[in-house]
Structures are given as C-alpha cells and as structure tokens.
Amino acid sequence: MASMTKTKKQPYEAYFVYGDFAPVMDDAETIDIFTATAVDKDGADATADVLESGSIQVGTDDNVHKVFVRIIDGVNSLSPYKFTIKIETSTGNKWEIDGIIKVKEI
C-alpha cells in the first residue's frame, strides 16, 4: 500500500508534503498523470484553500515514485482537512492515497 504524510501546522505555515507510491510501483514504472485535491472537515472542496495551485510535482532522482504538493493556510474551525493524491502510471495502473492536515494556531 502507498503511504501519505500526515501533518499538523499553524495557519501561516506553508511547506511540501508527499505521497509515496514506491511500495506499489515497479522500479521502471513512472508517474504519468497526477492530481491533488482537498476537502474540509465537512466534506466541502478546500483545494484552493490548503493546496498551493501549481505546486504539485513528481519527485526526481531517488524520489521518482513520490508526488509532492505544498500545503498552505487553512483554518482551525474547518480542520482537519483531507487531501488526496491520485496518479496514473506508465503501465496503466491507477493509485490513490489520502493524507490529513490538522490546522491549529498555538
């Protein structure tokens, strides 16, 4: 099974997290298509609120089976957010993993 980073952050913080698809992919397999979306605790679309537009990218070198996305902003009252990364690979496989962003001002 692929794995996803879980994280806690303050509203101001912005940094990259990743989904690791290496456990489900062959060494020579590549990630051809990838998307990232997010929803708030009520299930409403929060992609633009907590994922930086245009930041999603496939890793390089030793990270070619990881997909990175920068998380941003968020508010405590709508937390936790669930984000999902979906990929399609060079062999036609499709994989999906979810992660959690907890936002809390300290």
C-alpha positions in Angstrom: 0.0 0.0 0.0 1.2 3.5 -0.8 1.7 5.9 2.1 0.9 9.6 2.7 2.3 12.1 5.1 0.1 13.3 8.0 0.9 16.7 9.4 0.0 19.4 11.9 0.5 23.0 11.1 -0.3 26.6 12.0 -2.3 28.7 9.5 0.7 30.7 8.4 2.9 27.8 7.6 3.4 26.5 4.0 5.6 23.5 3.1 5.7 20.4 0.9 4.3 17.1 1.9 4.3 14.0 -0.3 2.5 10.8 -1.2 4.9 7.8 -1.5 3.8 5.4 -4.2 7.1 3.3 -4.2 5.5 0.4 -2.3 3.0 -0.2 -5.2 5.1 0.6 -8.2 7.8 -1.3 -10.1 11.2 0.3 -10.3 10.9 1.1 -14.0 7.3 2.4 -13.8 6.8 6.1 -14.0 4.1 8.5 -12.9 2.4 10.0 -16.0 -0.7 11.8 -14.6 -1.1 13.2 -11.1 -3.7 15.3 -9.3 -4.2 16.7 -5.8 -7.5 17.8 -4.2 -8.6 18.6 -0.6 -11.8 18.8 1.4 -12.5 20.3 4.8 -14.0 18.5 7.8 -17.5 19.0 6.4 -16.5 17.5 3.0 -16.6 20.8 1.1 -14.0 21.4 -1.5 -11.0 23.1 0.0 -8.4 22.5 -2.7 -7.7 26.2 -3.3 -7.7 26.9 0.5 -5.0 24.4 1.6 -3.1 23.3 -1.5 -0.9 25.8 -3.4 -2.0 26.0 -7.1 0.6 24.7 -9.5 2.9 23.2 -6.8 2.2 19.6 -7.4 5.1 17.7 -8.8 6.7 14.3 -9.2 10.0 13.9 -7.4 13.3 13.4 -9.1 16.4 11.2 -8.5 15.7 8.9 -5.6 12.1 10.2 -5.2 10.6 9.4 -8.7 7.7 7.5 -7.1 6.7 10.4 -4.8 4.3 13.2 -5.6 4.9 16.4 -3.7 2.4 19.2 -3.1 2.8 22.4 -1.0 0.2 22.8 1.8 -0.8 26.3 2.7 -3.1 28.3 5.1 -6.2 26.6 6.5 -8.3 27.5 9.5 -8.8 25.6 12.7 -12.6 25.6 12.5 -12.5 23.7 9.2 -9.8 21.3 10.2 -8.9 18.5 9.8 -8.6 18.7 6.1 -8.3 15.5 4.0 -6.2 15.7 0.8 -6.0 13.1 -1.9 -3.3 12.5 -4.5 -4.2 10.3 -7.5 -1.8 9.0 -10.1 -1.8 7.0 -13.3 1.4 5.2 -14.3 3.3 4.3 -17.4 1.9 0.7 -17.2 -1.7 1.9 -16.8 -2.0 1.4 -13.1 -4.0 3.9 -11.0 -3.3 4.6 -7.4 -4.9 6.9 -4.8 -3.8 7.9 -1.3 -5.2 10.3 1.3 -3.5 12.4 3.9 -4.6 14.6 6.8 -3.8 18.2 7.6 -4.6 19.4 11.1 -4.5 23.2 11.4 -4.2 24.8 14.9 -3.0 28.2 16.0 -0.8 27.7 19.0 
